[in-house]
């Protein structure tokens, strides 16, 4: 482990990430909430190791990001990853409370927004996740809009995902992303994906068919001095998807359940995902793992292309 760069902002790089930065190797950032809040042990550690291995196979270096006892970690050693996978009462940190977790020396798993902040600070250009947050259904009354959208508008990182989480209002999410000037590119499809499903029924704003084209697009944005991130939507492999029509039934049931149980704020998404897991007899989690692995592969290919 390298020495933190500042006692005022403790940042620790894993040996693998520090070596990659020194030699200019391509890096791919990974969030950690999927490890601590997405699935139980030991499935979470198996998934995390698999995703990191996929990135290495494509010629890039994985950098799983988390706050451990107040230190922001960019890349985790094997023992640290295991420790995080087993940890309980881990904070789920976003832009609003990332600094709080560090200041109070807490352990926190990073959401999309917090991971983007750490990724940019570490000089990493590509980040792979499952799905982004966005505009929740009924947001015209609840005003429930994820911080992920604002982060995409301000932080210059390529975020590779399987679209916005299908529990959200996808048309409104795309509308807000457009308003905030965030380019949304779907990989090898004209249609924007819906997380567990390859299709959302909505045409993608932009479409590109190669990692090199995506890398070139981002390079031109940087040359023009355009701030903010890019969202790359990568449809889940066809063999692993759950049809959109089927998923809508489960989502509506989960939303009804959340309303009855008066679930609000940060608790909404994990509650809905857990409920949908039960309704699908675990298939939603299998699809989730498949899409995360698929996104890691594409993100690594983009990172390699950016370095060429």
Residue pairs with C-beta under 8 A, 6 or more apart in sequence:
1 12
1 13
1 14
1 15
1 77
2 12
2 13
2 15
2 18
3 12
4 10
4 11
4 12
4 71
5 11
9 72
9 102
10 70
10 71
10 72
10 102
11 71
11 72
11 73
11 74
11 121
11 122
12 71
12 72
12 73
12 74
13 21
13 73
13 74
13 75
13 122
14 63
14 73
14 74
14 75
14 76
14 77
14 80
15 77
16 61
16 62
16 75
17 27
17 61
17 63
17 74
17 75
17 122
18 75
19 25
20 26
20 27
20 61
21 27
21 122
21 123
24 307
25 60
25 61
25 307
26 59
26 60
26 61
26 126
26 300
26 303
26 304
26 306
26 307
27 60
27 61
27 62
27 63
27 122
27 124
27 125
27 126
27 303
28 55
28 60
28 61
28 62
28 63
28 124
28 126
28 127
28 128
28 296
28 299
28 300
28 303
29 63
29 64
29 65
29 74
29 115
29 118
29 119
29 122
29 124
29 126
29 127
29 128
29 157
30 48
30 51
30 52
30 55
30 62
30 63
30 64
30 65
30 115
30 127
30 128
30 129
30 296
31 64
31 65
31 109
31 110
31 111
31 112
31 114
31 115
31 127
31 129
32 64
32 65
32 66
32 84
32 109
32 110
32 115
33 92
33 109
33 110
33 111
34 44
34 47
34 48
34 129
34 130
34 292
35 44
35 45
35 47
35 48
35 64
35 66
35 81
35 84
35 85
35 109
36 44
36 84
36 85
36 87
36 90
36 92
36 109
37 90
37 92
37 109
37 270
38 44
38 47
38 130
38 273
38 288
39 47
39 285
41 85
41 86
42 85
43 285
44 85
45 81
45 82
45 85
45 86
47 289
47 292
48 64
48 81
48 85
49 81
50 289
50 293
51 62
51 128
51 292
51 293
51 296
52 62
52 64
54 293
54 296
54 297
54 300
55 61
55 62
55 128
55 296
55 297
55 299
55 300
56 62
57 300
58 297
58 300
58 301
58 304
59 300
59 304
60 299
60 300
60 303
60 304
61 75
62 75
62 296
63 74
63 75
63 119
63 122
63 124
64 73
64 75
64 76
64 81
65 72
65 73
65 74
65 75
65 110
65 114
65 115
65 118
65 119
66 73
66 76
66 80
66 84
66 107
66 108
66 109
66 110
67 73
67 91
67 93
67 98
67 101
67 102
67 106
67 107
67 108
67 109
67 110
68 80
68 83
68 84
68 107
69 105
69 106
69 107
70 101
70 102
70 103
70 104
70 105
70 106
71 102
72 102
72 118
73 80
74 118
74 122
74 124
76 84
84 90
84 107
84 109
87 107
90 107
90 108
90 109
91 97
91 101
91 106
91 107
91 108
91 109
92 108
92 109
92 111
92 266
92 270
93 100
93 101
93 108
93 109
93 110
93 111
93 114
94 111
94 113
94 114
94 147
94 266
95 113
95 114
95 117
95 147
95 150
95 151
96 147
97 108
98 108
98 110
98 114
98 117
98 118
100 106
101 107
101 108
108 114
110 118
111 133
111 147
111 148
112 127
112 129
112 132
112 133
112 146
112 148
112 151
112 159
113 133
113 146
113 147
113 148
113 150
113 151
115 127
115 129
116 127
116 151
116 152
116 155
116 157
116 159
116 229
117 151
117 155
119 125
119 127
119 155
119 157
120 155
120 156
120 157
124 157
125 156
125 157
125 158
125 218
125 303
125 306
126 157
126 158
126 160
126 299
126 300
126 302
126 303
126 306
127 157
127 158
127 159
127 160
127 299
128 160
128 161
128 292
128 295
128 296
128 298
128 299
128 300
129 159
129 160
129 161
129 292
129 295
130 161
130 162
130 165
130 195
130 288
130 291
130 292
130 295
131 161
131 162
131 163
131 164
131 165
131 166
131 195
131 291
132 146
132 148
132 149
132 152
132 159
132 161
132 163
132 164
132 165
132 231
133 146
133 147
133 148
133 149
133 164
133 165
133 168
133 269
134 145
134 146
134 148
134 149
134 164
134 165
134 168
134 169
134 170
134 172
134 173
134 176
134 177
135 144
135 145
135 146
135 149
135 168
135 169
135 172
135 173
135 175
135 176
136 142
136 144
136 145
136 146
136 167
136 168
136 169
136 268
137 167
137 168
137 169
137 255
138 144
138 169
139 145
139 169
139 172
142 264
144 265
144 268
145 176
146 168
149 173
149 176
149 177
149 180
149 182
150 180
151 229
152 159
152 177
152 180
152 182
152 228
152 229
152 231
153 180
153 181
153 182
153 228
153 229
154 227
154 228
154 229
155 228
155 229
156 222
156 227
156 228
156 229
157 229
157 230
158 214
158 218
158 229
158 230
158 232
158 299
158 302
159 229
159 230
159 231
159 232
160 232
160 234
160 295
160 296
160 298
160 299
160 302
161 231
161 232
161 233
161 234
161 295
162 193
162 195
162 196
162 233
162 234
162 235
162 236
162 291
162 292
162 294
162 295
163 170
163 192
163 193
163 194
163 195
163 200
163 233
163 235
164 170
164 173
164 174
164 194
164 195
165 195
165 269
166 194
166 195
166 196
166 197
166 200
166 244
166 247
166 251
167 251
167 254
167 255
167 269
167 272
167 273
167 276
170 192
170 194
170 200
170 202
171 202
174 184
174 192
174 202
174 205
177 184
177 231
178 184
178 205
180 228
181 226
181 228
182 228
182 229
182 230
182 231
183 205
183 206
183 217
183 221
183 230
183 231
184 192
184 204
184 205
184 206
184 231
184 233
185 204
185 205
185 206
185 207
185 208
185 214
185 217
185 230
185 231
185 232
185 233
186 192
186 193
186 204
186 206
186 207
186 232
186 233
186 234
186 235
187 207
187 208
187 209
187 214
187 232
187 233
187 234
187 235
187 298
188 207
188 209
188 235
189 198
189 204
189 207
189 235
190 203
190 204
190 207
191 198
191 199
191 200
191 201
191 202
191 203
191 204
192 200
192 202
192 203
192 204
192 205
192 233
193 199
193 200
193 233
193 234
193 235
193 236
194 200
194 201
194 244
194 247
195 236
195 291
196 236
196 241
196 242
196 247
196 284
196 287
196 288
196 291
197 236
197 241
197 242
197 243
197 244
197 247
198 235
198 236
198 238
198 241
199 235
199 244
200 244
201 244
204 233
208 214
208 217
211 298
211 301
211 302
211 304
211 305
212 305
212 308
214 230
214 232
214 302
214 305
215 302
215 305
215 306
215 308
216 305
217 230
218 230
218 306
219 306
221 230
232 298
232 302
234 291
234 294
234 295
234 298
235 241
236 287
236 290
236 291
236 294
237 290
237 291
237 294
240 286
240 287
240 290
240 291
241 287
242 280
242 283
242 284
242 287
250 276
250 279
250 280
250 284
251 272
251 276
253 275
253 279
254 271
254 272
254 275
254 276
254 279
255 272
257 275
258 268
258 271
258 272
258 275
261 271
263 271
273 284
276 284
277 284
277 285
